[in-house]
Amino acid sequence: MEKTCRKCGETKLLEQFPKRKDNRDGYNTSCNVCENKRKDKYKWTREQFWAWEIKKDFGLTVEAYNVLLEEQNHSCAVCDTHLDDYKGIYGKGKKVERFSVDHCHTTGKVRGLLCYNCNLMLGHAKDKVEVLEAAIAYLKEKG
Protein backbone atom coordinates (compact mmCIF):
# COMPACT_ATOMS: atom_id res chain seq x y z
CA MET A 1 0.00 0.00 0.00
CA GLU A 2 1.25 3.51 -0.79
CA LYS A 3 0.76 7.02 0.49
CA THR A 4 1.81 10.49 -0.67
CA CYS A 5 3.91 12.57 1.70
CA ARG A 6 2.36 15.98 2.33
CA LYS A 7 5.83 17.59 2.62
CA CYS A 8 7.85 16.27 -0.33
CA GLY A 9 4.90 15.14 -2.45
CA GLU A 10 6.49 11.75 -3.19
CA THR A 11 4.39 8.60 -3.18
CA LYS A 12 6.00 5.95 -0.97
CA LEU A 13 5.24 2.63 0.69
CA LEU A 14 3.39 2.90 4.02
CA GLU A 15 6.43 1.41 5.79
CA GLN A 16 8.29 4.63 4.91
CA PHE A 17 5.93 6.65 7.14
CA PRO A 18 6.02 6.78 10.96
CA LYS A 19 3.06 5.13 12.65
CA ARG A 20 0.48 7.44 14.13
CA LYS A 21 -2.56 6.04 15.92
CA ASP A 22 -4.71 9.15 15.68
CA ASN A 23 -4.53 9.21 11.86
CA ARG A 24 -7.19 7.39 9.87
CA ASP A 25 -4.74 5.03 8.15
CA GLY A 26 -2.50 4.67 11.21
CA TYR A 27 0.45 6.50 9.63
CA ASN A 28 1.81 10.04 9.76
CA THR A 29 1.13 12.43 6.86
CA SER A 30 4.88 13.07 6.37
CA CYS A 31 7.37 10.37 5.40
CA ASN A 32 10.30 9.31 7.63
CA VAL A 33 12.78 11.40 5.62
CA CYS A 34 10.70 14.59 5.95
CA GLU A 35 9.95 13.92 9.63
CA ASN A 36 13.65 13.48 10.40
CA LYS A 37 14.45 16.75 8.60
CA ARG A 38 11.76 18.50 10.64
CA LYS A 39 13.05 17.06 13.93
CA ASP A 40 16.67 17.95 13.10
CA LYS A 41 15.58 21.54 12.56
CA TYR A 42 14.37 21.74 16.16
CA LYS A 43 17.23 19.93 17.91
CA TRP A 44 18.60 22.13 20.65
CA THR A 45 22.13 22.32 21.92
CA ARG A 46 22.67 21.85 25.66
CA GLU A 47 23.04 25.63 25.97
CA GLN A 48 19.76 26.29 24.16
CA PHE A 49 17.93 23.76 26.32
CA TRP A 50 19.43 25.24 29.51
CA ALA A 51 18.37 28.75 28.42
CA TRP A 52 14.82 27.51 27.81
CA GLU A 53 14.79 25.65 31.14
CA ILE A 54 15.88 28.58 33.35
CA LYS A 55 13.39 30.82 31.56
CA LYS A 56 10.57 28.31 32.09
CA ASP A 57 11.46 27.38 35.68
CA PHE A 58 12.68 30.69 37.10
CA GLY A 59 11.74 33.42 34.60
CA LEU A 60 15.46 34.11 34.11
CA THR A 61 17.11 34.93 30.83
CA VAL A 62 20.71 33.91 30.19
CA GLU A 63 21.61 37.60 30.45
CA ALA A 64 19.96 37.89 33.88
CA TYR A 65 21.75 34.72 35.02
CA ASN A 66 25.06 36.20 33.89
CA VAL A 67 24.32 39.45 35.77
CA LEU A 68 23.71 37.43 38.95
CA LEU A 69 26.91 35.50 38.35
CA GLU A 70 28.84 38.74 37.89
CA GLU A 71 27.30 40.25 41.07
CA GLN A 72 28.44 37.16 42.98
CA ASN A 73 31.97 37.44 41.51
CA HIS A 74 31.47 34.08 39.76
CA SER A 75 31.23 32.38 43.16
CA CYS A 76 28.63 30.40 45.10
CA ALA A 77 26.49 32.75 47.23
CA VAL A 78 26.90 30.48 50.28
CA CYS A 79 30.35 28.85 50.33
CA ASP A 80 32.13 31.28 47.99
CA THR A 81 33.50 28.51 45.74
CA HIS A 82 34.62 30.14 42.50
CA LEU A 83 33.06 28.82 39.29
CA ASP A 84 36.49 28.01 37.81
CA ASP A 85 37.20 25.70 40.79
CA TYR A 86 33.70 24.22 40.57
CA LYS A 87 33.49 23.21 36.90
CA GLY A 88 33.95 19.53 36.30
CA ILE A 89 32.64 18.42 39.69
CA TYR A 90 30.08 15.64 39.32
CA GLY A 91 26.56 16.09 40.61
CA LYS A 92 23.57 13.83 39.96
CA GLY A 93 25.93 11.64 37.93
CA LYS A 94 26.73 14.36 35.42
CA LYS A 95 29.49 16.90 35.02
CA VAL A 96 28.49 20.27 36.47
CA GLU A 97 29.16 23.31 34.26
CA ARG A 98 27.37 26.10 36.09
CA PHE A 99 25.77 27.04 39.38
CA SER A 100 22.20 26.16 40.30
CA VAL A 101 19.55 28.86 40.48
CA ASP A 102 18.42 29.10 44.11
CA HIS A 103 14.84 30.22 44.62
CA CYS A 104 12.18 30.40 47.31
CA HIS A 105 9.81 27.47 46.86
CA THR A 106 6.94 29.49 48.31
CA THR A 107 7.22 32.70 46.29
CA GLY A 108 9.33 31.47 43.37
CA LYS A 109 11.66 34.47 43.84
CA VAL A 110 15.23 33.89 42.69
CA ARG A 111 17.68 34.39 45.58
CA GLY A 112 21.02 33.72 43.93
CA LEU A 113 23.30 31.12 42.39
CA LEU A 114 24.62 28.20 44.43
CA CYS A 115 27.02 25.34 43.90
CA TYR A 116 25.51 21.86 43.74
CA ASN A 117 26.32 21.02 47.38
CA CYS A 118 24.98 24.25 48.86
CA ASN A 119 21.83 23.97 46.76
CA LEU A 120 21.32 20.42 48.04
CA MET A 121 22.00 21.52 51.64
CA LEU A 122 19.27 24.18 51.51
CA GLY A 123 16.93 21.80 49.72
CA HIS A 124 17.39 19.03 52.28
CA ALA A 125 16.83 21.55 55.08
CA LYS A 126 13.64 22.55 53.24
CA ASP A 127 14.81 26.20 53.43
CA LYS A 128 14.09 26.18 57.18
CA VAL A 129 16.42 28.51 59.07
CA GLU A 130 15.80 26.64 62.34
CA VAL A 131 17.03 23.37 60.79
CA LEU A 132 20.21 25.07 59.56
CA GLU A 133 20.72 26.76 62.94
CA ALA A 134 20.29 23.39 64.68
CA ALA A 135 22.90 21.93 62.33
CA ILE A 136 25.31 24.77 63.18
CA ALA A 137 24.74 24.25 66.93
CA TYR A 138 25.33 20.51 66.47
CA LEU A 139 28.60 21.11 64.62
CA LYS A 140 29.79 23.59 67.27
CA GLU A 141 28.99 21.13 70.05
CA LYS A 142 30.18 17.92 68.43
CA GLY A 143 32.64 19.25 65.83
C-alpha positions in Angstrom: 0.0 0.0 0.0 1.2 3.5 -0.8 0.8 7.0 0.5 1.8 10.5 -0.7 3.9 12.6 1.7 2.4 16.0 2.3 5.8 17.6 2.6 7.8 16.3 -0.3 4.9 15.1 -2.5 6.5 11.7 -3.2 4.4 8.6 -3.2 6.0 6.0 -1.0 5.2 2.6 0.7 3.4 2.9 4.0 6.4 1.4 5.8 8.3 4.6 4.9 5.9 6.6 7.1 6.0 6.8 11.0 3.1 5.1 12.7 0.5 7.4 14.1 -2.6 6.0 15.9 -4.7 9.2 15.7 -4.5 9.2 11.9 -7.2 7.4 9.9 -4.7 5.0 8.1 -2.5 4.7 11.2 0.5 6.5 9.6 1.8 10.0 9.8 1.1 12.4 6.9 4.9 13.1 6.4 7.4 10.4 5.4 10.3 9.3 7.6 12.8 11.4 5.6 10.7 14.6 6.0 9.9 13.9 9.6 13.6 13.5 10.4 14.4 16.8 8.6 11.8 18.5 10.6 13.1 17.1 13.9 16.7 18.0 13.1 15.6 21.5 12.6 14.4 21.7 16.2 17.2 19.9 17.9 18.6 22.1 20.6 22.1 22.3 21.9 22.7 21.9 25.7 23.0 25.6 26.0 19.8 26.3 24.2 17.9 23.8 26.3 19.4 25.2 29.5 18.4 28.7 28.4 14.8 27.5 27.8 14.8 25.7 31.1 15.9 28.6 33.4 13.4 30.8 31.6 10.6 28.3 32.1 11.5 27.4 35.7 12.7 30.7 37.1 11.7 33.4 34.6 15.5 34.1 34.1 17.1 34.9 30.8 20.7 33.9 30.2 21.6 37.6 30.4 20.0 37.9 33.9 21.7 34.7 35.0 25.1 36.2 33.9 24.3 39.5 35.8 23.7 37.4 39.0 26.9 35.5 38.3 28.8 38.7 37.9 27.3 40.2 41.1 28.4 37.2 43.0 32.0 37.4 41.5 31.5 34.1 39.8 31.2 32.4 43.2 28.6 30.4 45.1 26.5 32.7 47.2 26.9 30.5 50.3 30.4 28.9 50.3 32.1 31.3 48.0 33.5 28.5 45.7 34.6 30.1 42.5 33.1 28.8 39.3 36.5 28.0 37.8 37.2 25.7 40.8 33.7 24.2 40.6 33.5 23.2 36.9 34.0 19.5 36.3 32.6 18.4 39.7 30.1 15.6 39.3 26.6 16.1 40.6 23.6 13.8 40.0 25.9 11.6 37.9 26.7 14.4 35.4 29.5 16.9 35.0 28.5 20.3 36.5 29.2 23.3 34.3 27.4 26.1 36.1 25.8 27.0 39.4 22.2 26.2 40.3 19.5 28.9 40.5 18.4 29.1 44.1 14.8 30.2 44.6 12.2 30.4 47.3 9.8 27.5 46.9 6.9 29.5 48.3 7.2 32.7 46.3 9.3 31.5 43.4 11.7 34.5 43.8 15.2 33.9 42.7 17.7 34.4 45.6 21.0 33.7 43.9 23.3 31.1 42.4 24.6 28.2 44.4 27.0 25.3 43.9 25.5 21.9 43.7 26.3 21.0 47.4 25.0 24.3 48.9 21.8 24.0 46.8 21.3 20.4 48.0 22.0 21.5 51.6 19.3 24.2 51.5 16.9 21.8 49.7 17.4 19.0 52.3 16.8 21.5 55.1 13.6 22.6 53.2 14.8 26.2 53.4 14.1 26.2 57.2 16.4 28.5 59.1 15.8 26.6 62.3 17.0 23.4 60.8 20.2 25.1 59.6 20.7 26.8 62.9 20.3 23.4 64.7 22.9 21.9 62.3 25.3 24.8 63.2 24.7 24.2 66.9 25.3 20.5 66.5 28.6 21.1 64.6 29.8 23.6 67.3 29.0 21.1 70.1 30.2 17.9 68.4 32.6 19.3 65.8 
